[in-house]
Amino acid sequence: MDIQIKQLEYTVIFEPDEDGCYVAYVPALDNIATQGETLSEAKAMAKDLIQGYLQTFKKKGLPLPKENVSYKPRIEKLMVGVLK
């Protein structure tokens, strides 16, 4: 039996939380999220989460969600003034 694997790529946003852990969000997949104690662990958890999420689509016979190729997250710092 020949097993074929389709490679897909999704944007994952990693944010540190107040406890020093990392939270990982996948915007293209309904903002599903997971976390890990380290960035490396959060990446591994995100891969597992994405694979499980996509397997659910496959089992239900639904098309796999695609990444929006125009989606490019930006992170910027903005200076704002506050009255003293």
C-alpha positions as a LaTeX table, in Angstrom:
\begin{tabular}{lrrr}
\hline
Residue & $x$ (\AA) & $y$ (\AA) & $z$ (\AA) \\
\hline
Met1 & 0.00 & 0.00 & 0.00 \\
Asp2 & 1.42 & 3.36 & $-1.08$ \\
Ile3 & 0.86 & 6.09 & 1.53 \\
Gln4 & 0.70 & 9.61 & 0.16 \\
Ile5 & 1.18 & 12.64 & 2.40 \\
Lys6 & 0.08 & 16.10 & 1.36 \\
Gln7 & 2.20 & 18.89 & 2.85 \\
Leu8 & 0.28 & 22.01 & 3.91 \\
Glu9 & 1.57 & 25.22 & 5.44 \\
Tyr10 & $-0.26$ & 27.45 & 7.93 \\
Thr11 & 0.72 & 30.67 & 9.68 \\
Val12 & 1.05 & 30.20 & 13.44 \\
Ile13 & 1.35 & 33.16 & 15.81 \\
Phe14 & 3.34 & 32.51 & 18.99 \\
Glu15 & 2.86 & 34.87 & 21.93 \\
Pro16 & 4.57 & 34.64 & 25.31 \\
Asp17 & 2.16 & 34.74 & 28.24 \\
Glu18 & 2.60 & 36.16 & 31.72 \\
Asp19 & 3.85 & 32.80 & 33.04 \\
Gly20 & 6.66 & 32.52 & 30.48 \\
Cys21 & 4.81 & 29.94 & 28.38 \\
Tyr22 & 3.97 & 30.40 & 24.69 \\
Val23 & 0.45 & 30.43 & 23.26 \\
Ala24 & 0.13 & 29.44 & 19.58 \\
Tyr25 & $-2.80$ & 30.60 & 17.39 \\
Val26 & $-3.65$ & 29.42 & 13.88 \\
Pro27 & $-5.73$ & 32.19 & 12.23 \\
Ala28 & $-6.63$ & 30.18 & 9.12 \\
Leu29 & $-8.13$ & 27.41 & 11.25 \\
Asp30 & $-10.73$ & 29.35 & 13.23 \\
Asn31 & $-7.99$ & 30.68 & 15.56 \\
Ile32 & $-7.50$ & 27.29 & 17.18 \\
Ala33 & $-4.91$ & 27.59 & 19.93 \\
Thr34 & $-2.56$ & 25.58 & 22.08 \\
Gln35 & 0.40 & 26.33 & 24.30 \\
Gly36 & 3.73 & 25.02 & 25.50 \\
Glu37 & 6.13 & 25.77 & 28.32 \\
Thr38 & 8.83 & 26.64 & 25.76 \\
Leu39 & 8.70 & 27.93 & 22.20 \\
Ser40 & 9.92 & 24.55 & 20.97 \\
Glu41 & 7.17 & 22.76 & 22.88 \\
Ala42 & 4.56 & 25.24 & 21.61 \\
Lys43 & 5.66 & 24.54 & 18.02 \\
Ala44 & 5.32 & 20.78 & 18.55 \\
Met45 & 1.92 & 21.24 & 20.18 \\
Ala46 & 0.79 & 23.47 & 17.30 \\
Lys47 & 1.77 & 20.82 & 14.73 \\
Asp48 & $-0.16$ & 18.17 & 16.63 \\
Leu49 & $-3.18$ & 20.47 & 16.95 \\
Ile50 & $-3.18$ & 21.33 & 13.24 \\
Gln51 & $-2.85$ & 17.67 & 12.21 \\
Gly52 & $-5.71$ & 16.65 & 14.50 \\
Tyr53 & $-7.89$ & 19.51 & 13.29 \\
Leu54 & $-7.28$ & 18.59 & 9.64 \\
Gln55 & $-7.92$ & 14.88 & 10.31 \\
Thr56 & $-11.39$ & 15.83 & 11.55 \\
Phe57 & $-12.08$ & 17.51 & 8.19 \\
Lys58 & $-10.81$ & 14.45 & 6.33 \\
Lys59 & $-12.97$ & 12.04 & 8.39 \\
Lys60 & $-16.05$ & 14.15 & 7.67 \\
Gly61 & $-15.21$ & 14.31 & 3.95 \\
Leu62 & $-14.83$ & 18.09 & 4.06 \\
Pro63 & $-12.26$ & 20.02 & 2.01 \\
Leu64 & $-9.17$ & 21.02 & 3.98 \\
Pro65 & $-9.06$ & 24.71 & 4.94 \\
Lys66 & $-6.50$ & 26.67 & 2.95 \\
Glu67 & $-4.26$ & 29.42 & 4.19 \\
Asn68 & $-5.21$ & 32.84 & 2.88 \\
Val69 & $-2.11$ & 33.66 & 0.83 \\
Ser70 & $-2.72$ & 37.39 & 1.25 \\
Tyr71 & $-2.76$ & 37.06 & 5.07 \\
Lys72 & 0.46 & 38.50 & 6.42 \\
Pro73 & 0.34 & 39.25 & 10.14 \\
Arg74 & 2.15 & 42.41 & 11.19 \\
Ile75 & 3.40 & 43.35 & 14.58 \\
Glu76 & 4.06 & 47.02 & 15.19 \\
Lys77 & 4.55 & 49.19 & 18.23 \\
Leu78 & 2.48 & 52.37 & 18.20 \\
Met79 & 3.22 & 55.41 & 20.33 \\
Val80 & 0.12 & 56.94 & 21.95 \\
Gly81 & $-0.30$ & 59.89 & 24.26 \\
Val82 & $-2.22$ & 59.74 & 27.54 \\
Leu83 & $-3.17$ & 62.78 & 29.59 \\
Lys84 & $-1.26$ & 63.01 & 32.87 \\
\hline
\end{tabular}
